Amino acid sequence: MLDKGPGTSREVRWAVVVLVALAVSGVLLGLLWLWLAPRTPLISDATAVFLKDTEGEEAIGADGTFVLLALAFGLVSAVVVFLFQRRGGIPQVLGLALGGLLGAIVAWKVGGWLGPTSDVVAHAKQVGKGVTFDAPLELKMKGALLAWPVAAMIIHLALTALFSPRDPEPEVIDWSQGPGAYAPQQGPQDSPADSPAPAPEASQPPESGSGSTRYGDGDA
């Protein structure tokens, strides 16, 4: 579980800001997709609707255009988030991932809403027999929605690993030199000059010897 502290609250707020900003920027991705994606031409013979070019790759091109744009948005969003907040964190990564996914979904919906109508039959009747018209802008591969969040997470993690400030490494003690080699140094209060002097030894009386003067043994 995350620690509930001032730092964590700030990270969560920043993650929410990132999520909302990326979701809103999905509108721009949708507009770019609508502008750059190739169109799929259709034609009607008054009884059915057919692809005008059966060997065309416009449908695949629309998916490829979406993926390339989503990768570019993932790169830009990861760099911008890293420049504003260089220290990574779980809330920030989650906000980046969820925001990228929501932005991709918004782009998919915006491109479909603003593109050609999805009612192909009504559109064919409206334009008439033998008239070419554009198919609705669709995303065939739904996995393309993951391009933005995956790219954003990978790039952000790489930037964090390479350029984020690192914490100092703890000091490693080599105990092979013995514990005495790492005794704490003496401070000014522990200097020998301030230590109490040893008490003087008690004086001992001189031992009697052959050369010493003896009293009480003289002539009477």
GINORFEN-V164989 format. One record per pair of residues at least 6 apart in sequence whose C-alpha atoms are under 6 Angstrom apart, sorted by the first residue. I is the first residue (numbers start at 1). J is the second residue. D is the distance in Angstrom with one decimal. If there is no record, write none. Layout:
i = [I,I]
j = [J,J]
d = [D,D]
//
This chain:
i = [12,15,15,15,18,19,19,22,22,22,23,23,23,26,26,26,26,27,29,30,30,30,33,34,37,37,38,38,40,40,40,41,41,41,42,42,42,42,42,42,43,43,43,43,43,43,44,44,45,45,46,63,67,70,70,71,71,71,74,74,74,75,78,78,86,87,97,100,100,101,104,112,115,116,117,118]
j = [91,91,92,95,95,95,99,99,100,103,99,102,103,103,104,106,107,107,107,107,110,111,66,111,62,65,58,62,58,134,135,52,133,134,50,51,52,132,133,134,49,50,52,130,131,132,129,130,129,130,129,139,144,147,148,147,148,151,148,151,152,152,152,156,164,164,149,148,149,149,145,137,137,136,136,136]
d = [5.6,5.6,4.7,4.6,5.9,4.9,3.9,5.0,5.8,5.5,5.3,5.1,4.0,3.9,5.8,5.3,4.7,5.4,5.3,3.7,5.3,4.8,6.0,5.3,4.9,5.8,5.5,5.8,5.3,5.6,5.3,5.7,5.6,4.7,5.7,4.6,5.1,5.5,5.3,5.9,5.7,5.4,5.7,5.9,5.9,4.8,5.4,5.5,5.1,5.8,5.3,5.8,5.7,5.8,4.7,5.7,5.3,5.9,4.6,5.1,4.2,5.7,5.0,5.0,5.6,5.9,4.6,5.4,4.5,5.5,5.4,5.4,5.9,4.7,5.6,5.2]
//
